[in-house]
Amino acid sequence: MGAELSPSVSEEVKISSIQEPKFDLRIDRGNIAELAVSIDRHGLLHPILVRPVNDRFELVAGSRRLAAARLLGWRKITCQIIELNDQEAFEVALAENVNRKTLDQFEEAKAFKDYTSLYGWGSETELARKLGKSVSYVSRRLKLLTLPVKTQEILRRRKNLSLAAEILTIEDEELKNHLLALSSDIKLSNREVRRIKREFASKDKEFTWTNDPKTEEEKRQKAMKRTIQRTMVALKIAMHRLDDVIENAREDDWILLEILTQQRQELHSQINLISHVSKRIAGRRFL
């Protein structure tokens, strides 16, 4: 990364002399016991990286491997020892974790924000160059931190962080917020988000407000508009899912197909009705 680093040496180091990293990039270390079994069977394939700090060593990269070695009861572990200042240690740890894909997207996002904002070591462009990534890669990660904390937790538990990235590409704030809210209630897929994004992008801006509501009546109408749009999105997602079921149903199961087709027609009618209501709201003088 960036400037050339000091040369390193490899040697066995007592685990008791290695202290925890100053910059711990991982929120969740995963299954250490499983990694310990692998290391016990195959050995340590890659040494951990440490830097000298006073009369001890500080871990820079390899927290899971070190934790596994401790679990196995090792006294020593192979280390790559290198002189690094704080910024270099952070950059090396971040580069290794990003290249190995050992951080989830929220962990990367937090690390990127720490680098650019908390420590002020460089801009998004400079960080992207040092990581060998595009600027959009860095900015997309940082956008994840704008999500509500509850939504972040749900997406991390579902291991589907690409869904958040997909939703955050939507420019319409209302639609984006509705999809984020729905993602907490139903398991949206990236494909469904892209479908909804295309459909609403092709429509007239029925829900656009030219200014903030001021009177109680305007506030009530805006709240109604939000409820209608969220309902519309949910119904469209339900219809898309029904379309997928119909498409994959067996042709000889005509009873099931008939029932599903009728359900689809009912959903379509509900969508048309709600669309009609939304247009009437959009025609009000304060929109």
N, C-alpha and C positions, 0 to 999 in steps of 0.2 A: 504494500500500500504506500503510495506517495514516495517520500524520500527513502533512500536505502537505509536499512536498519543495521545495527551492530552485528558482527558475526556471533553465532551461537555455538555452544558445545553441548554434547550429549553425554550424560552420565547418570549413574544410579544415585538417587537422593533418598534420604530417610523421610518417610511420610510424616513423621512427627515434626519435622522441621519445615513443613509446607503449611503456610497459613492461607485462609480463604481469600479469594480475590477482592480487591478494592472495588472492582466493577463487575458485579454479578449480573449477567445479561439474561439468565434463565429465570422464569417464574415457576415453571414446572420441570423437574428433572426426569420425570417419567419413571419407568420401571427399572430401578437400579439392580434389583435381584436378578432380573433376566439378563442384563448386561454382564453382571458378575459371572453368571454361568458360562456365557460366551467367552469371556476373557480367561476364565479358568480352563476352558477346553482348548482355546486356540492361542492363548497368550495375548499380550498387549501389542496390538498391531501398529499403533501409532503412539509415540511418547506424548506426555502432557507437556505443556509449555509453562515455564515459570520464569520469574525475574528475581534477581537478588534484592532483598530489602533488609538493610542492616546486617545482622548475622543470621538471617533466615531467608526463606524463599517465599514469594507470593505467587499463587496460582494465577495464570493469565488465561489459559484455555485448556479445557479437558476436565471440567468439574464432574461430569458423570463417570469418566474413567477413574478419577481419583476416588470418588465415593465407592465405586465398585471394588477398587483395590483395598480400601479400608474394610469393606464388608468381607472380603476374602481373608483378611488378617495379614496382608502383606506388610512387611517392615520397610521395604524400599520399592521405589518405582522409577522407571526410566523417564528422565526429563530432558527436554531441550531447554537449556539455560541461556537467556539473552538479556542484555542490558536494555531497558526500556523506560522512558519517562511515562507519566500518566496518560498523556494523549496517545502515545504510541501503543501502550498496553491496551487501551480501549480499542484502538483501531485494529490491532492484530486479533484481539478476541472477537471483535465484531466480524471481521473479514472471514476468520475461520468458521464461525458459526453460520454465517450467511452462505458460504460456499458449501459447507457440509449439510446445509438445510436442517440444522438441529434446533433452530428457533421457530416458534410459530409466528404468524404474521403480527400478532399483538406484541409479542416480545421484540420482534424487529422494530415495530413502530415505536415502542418505548425507548429502545436503544437509539434510534434515529433522532427522536426528540431530545433525548439527553445530550447527544453529540452536538446538535445544531442550536438548541435553546438553553438547556441547563448549563452546559460547560462552554458553549459559544466557540467551539473549535473550528467551525466552518459552516458554509451554507449547504442547502440541499444539493446544489450543483457540485460543490466540492466533495461532499460525502459520496455522491453517486459515482464520481470519477474515481475516488479511492477504492470503492467497492467493486468497480467494474460493472456497475449497473446503470440503467437509464435514470434520468431525473424523474420521469413519470413513475418508475418503480418506487423510488423513495417517497414521492408525494402521495402515491396511493396508500402506502403503509401509514403515513402520518394522518391521512383522512380517517383511518379507522378509530383514532383516538377522539374524534368528534362525536362518535356514537354514544348514546346513553350507557352508563355503566352496566345496567341490567341487560341491555342488548349485547354488549361485549361478552358478558359472562355466558349468556345463552349460546352465542355463536362459538365460543371457545369450547364449551361442553359438547356441542354437536360436531366439532372438528370440521366445520364447513365455513372457514373464514373467507373463502373465495366468494361466497354469497354476499357477504358484507361489502367486499370490493366491488361486486357487480352492482349492488343497489346504490352505492355511493357515486357511481358514474352518472346517475340520473340527475339532470339539471333542475327539474321541477321539484321544488322543496316539498310541496304538499304531497305529491306522489311518493317521493322518497321517504317521507315520514310515515306514510300509510304502510308502505311495504316493510319498513323496519318494525313497525308495530305488529304487523301481521306475522313477521318472521318469529315473533315471540310466542305466537299462538298456534301456528301451523308450520309444517316443515316445507318451506318454500325451496324450490330448486333454482339453479342458475338459469335453466331453460325457461322456467315460468316467469322469472323476472325479466328476461330479455323479451319474451312475448308481450308482457304487459307494457314494457317500455316502448316497444314498437307501436302498439295499438294506441296508447295515449299520445304519443308523439305525432301521430297522423291525424288526431282529432283537433277540432277547433278548441281554443283555450276557454272552455266553458266555465272553468272554475277560477279563472284569473281575477284577482282583485286589483283595481288600479290604485287604491289607497287603503290605509288601515281603517277598519270600522270605528266609528266614534260613538254613535248612539247605541242604546240598549237593543233597539230593533236591528241595527246593522250587525251587532255582535251576535245576536240570536241567529240571524240568517247565515252568518259565516260559520257558526257552529253546526248549523244544519247542513251547510255545503260540505263541511269536512266529513260528517257522518255519511252523507250520500256518496261521496267519492270513495270512502273506505269500503262501503257496502258494494259499490260497483266493482272495485278491484277484487274483493273477495269472491263475488259472483263470477267474474271472468276467470279467475284461477280455478274455481270449481268446474266451470264449463270446459276449460282446457283439459283438466284431469279426466273429466267424463269423456271427452273426445279421444283421449289416449286409451281409455278402457274399451270404447266402442271399436277403435281401430284394431285392437289386439284380440277382440272377442272372436270366437269361432263362428264361421258363417252358418253352420248347421244348428247353432243354438239360437234359433230365431226368436224364441220367447224372451230370452235375456236381451237380445238386441232391440226388440220392440219396446221393452220397458225402459232401457237406457235411452233410446231415441226420444221417447215421450218425456223423460226427465230432462233431456237436453232442450227440448222445445219449451218446456216450462221455464227453465233457467233463462233461455233466450228472451222469452216474453218479459220476465222480471227485469232483465237488463235493459230492454227497450223502454219499459215503464219508468225505471229510475232515470234513464237518460232523458226522457221527456220532462220529468220533474226538474232535473238539473238545469235544463235549458230554460225553463220558466224562471228558476231562481237567478240564472245568469242574466236574464232580461230585466231584472229589477234596476231601478234608477241608481242605486248606490254601488253597483258592481262596475 
